[in-house]
Amino acid sequence: MPFIDFVTLPKLKLEEGVYSQLSSSGNLSLELLSLKGGTKITERVNESERWIYVLDGQLEFYLGNKREVLVTGMASHITTGETYRALALTECKCIDISVKG
């Protein structure tokens, strides 16, 4: 599929307050995440290289011991094996780009 219309992709509930619209091909995936304000993403170990880009909102993001409030236009690069967690300070829309393998 060379063209994807995220407006028409179904929103899947990943967990309470977190919704996903996902498209993937081969080793690359592009995911549009919607988070309700106050939603916590519990700590996880990253299984593949990924980027989180904030389209809209404020996301308190922890990468290992480092804390940063990501606001519209900011991103975080997460390498394989790094731990991360987050808290949506406001309603957020993010793009999650990950490479498998």
ChimeraX attribute file (.defattr): number of C-alpha atoms within 10 A of each C-alpha:
attribute: neighborCount
match mode: 1-to-1
recipient: residues
	/A:1	6
	/A:2	4
	/A:3	5
	/A:4	10
	/A:5	7
	/A:6	13
	/A:7	8
	/A:8	8
	/A:9	13
	/A:10	11
	/A:11	16
	/A:12	12
	/A:13	13
	/A:14	10
	/A:15	12
	/A:16	11
	/A:17	16
	/A:18	19
	/A:19	19
	/A:20	21
	/A:21	18
	/A:22	19
	/A:23	16
	/A:24	13
	/A:25	9
	/A:26	7
	/A:27	9
	/A:28	13
	/A:29	15
	/A:30	17
	/A:31	18
	/A:32	21
	/A:33	23
	/A:34	21
	/A:35	24
	/A:36	17
	/A:37	17
	/A:38	15
	/A:39	19
	/A:40	19
	/A:41	17
	/A:42	9
	/A:43	13
	/A:44	12
	/A:45	14
	/A:46	15
	/A:47	16
	/A:48	14
	/A:49	16
	/A:50	20
	/A:51	17
	/A:52	20
	/A:53	21
	/A:54	22
	/A:55	19
	/A:56	18
	/A:57	18
	/A:58	21
	/A:59	27
	/A:60	16
	/A:61	21
	/A:62	17
	/A:63	17
	/A:64	13
	/A:65	7
	/A:66	8
	/A:67	13
	/A:68	12
	/A:69	14
	/A:70	22
	/A:71	18
	/A:72	15
	/A:73	11
	/A:74	15
	/A:75	17
	/A:76	16
	/A:77	12
	/A:78	20
	/A:79	16
	/A:80	14
	/A:81	12
	/A:82	14
	/A:83	16
	/A:84	19
	/A:85	16
	/A:86	21
	/A:87	20
	/A:88	24
	/A:89	20
	/A:90	17
	/A:91	16
	/A:92	23
	/A:93	22
	/A:94	24
	/A:95	20
	/A:96	19
	/A:97	19
	/A:98	22
	/A:99	16
	/A:100	12
	/A:101	9
